[in-house]
């Protein structure tokens, strides 16, 4: 075989081998050998994805969300202001369970009297205590509050601050040394609700606009997430910068609505707590809700199907009989009318009726018959006006015939809910009861005659200006009743309702001549027909003011602020505003000063002064203002009336939604 033949044969063998390999590969691809078996998963029980943990939020229904929010001014006083200040602002002392002040250990290391002469208190602030913008809570906050409280009009119980002569500091402002011109046993009532001086002292509008629309910084366990007065909603959440123990609730929401709407939301569980005006409307609505809930529970547990609570009668938690209808038309079956497929949140009626309580506030509604007005400078005219008033009717109007009517303020200084309170109101005589004959007698002695059902003197009608702060519907309603009663007695009345800040500035700008020591009589006396001296602005003076008397923790300061004379600051340079009535009796002032500085026990001073104060007919106290608290025990725990005069929200750090 030639080389070429051998080569050809070799090529043939290689081709054959290649074809054989390819054929085997094709055959392998067509084989019937099964693939490796699949692994069958173990049987499982299907379940929905885990739910996100529910927010521990407590929703509180309220019937007003007013502003501003400065707890140190009469104009801003409200339940909401008290609530926000207790949760957002730092305080050296807070009311304890017995009502006595207790050092707030979350803010303070100590606070104690460090010297008796001069009287000095030294405060040690925790070094980690800061405002929410990281500025330290320090001495400048003490100084700012002291300077404003001693000089601004319309502040709450400023008498103690006016005794301070100096404030110094050391250790970066964390040690504060407060020196007083005189001893002050009530020093623990000072420096509550400190304000962020570094933001407010140079802010536009100054003190007048402090906290007018919100809180520029907070120093408490909560912070403001939303404050929407237009929608009537305030949302508080945990303060991430708070140095103390974290609060239990993640969020507290205050939601404004009318009284029927708040109670309806309580009935559906959309509100877990309600804080409302303590009047007959609230009492009836809550009684209806309780009756409806009890009826629904009884019906659902019986053999028959559920029945409507309409028409069922019963006694509510406040002891008032009520018809068993659901207020504002809530669904009696407790279901969402829109149905579960509508996308609306479904709510069910709570199984247990709400618990209720009356919570007194540190506030007394009162009338001030102001000697600052020339028309009421004569005590006989004030006594005549008091005799024309039906105090019981004023209390009924102001309380709405609700639980506050049981807190009648029959003393000039102490609150009815305070320990040691006792009625001092003279029985059977004005202002306890109207006496038209006495009105005629005293006005006649003062040179007035009644012509065409109108009292006149020198052809000028007796016309009085009655004023109340526009923001308080409660006080405006009382002022309207005063107008009606005096008009029926032949006294003309002009009713004014200016903004609170404007009213208090005017009242403390109008001051009367000092009362001579001899003018504290057993009965009103004076020279008939004598015209009081003329003063600037007399035509616009307010004669009768319907305003609150607030107790900020020291009744001796309340006495001084309500009836004390104008005085000078310890440095003797700047006069401070006097009381809202413009009243000053130098015969009473030594006893007032002795009570404030601890030289005499307050009880002894009040026993001496209360009869004299009633005879002056300057202040006619009516009742202690109160709120009604309603709580769904199946929905939230930890809610109570709080410490005496501290308010419901003083317990908010411990509120917890059930099951969250």
Order of alpha helices (4+ residues) and beta strands (2+ residues): alpha-beta-alpha-beta-beta-beta-beta-alpha-beta-beta-alpha-beta-beta-beta-alpha-beta-alpha-beta-beta-beta-alpha-alpha-alpha-beta-beta-beta-beta-alpha-beta-alpha-beta-alpha-alpha-alpha-beta-beta-beta
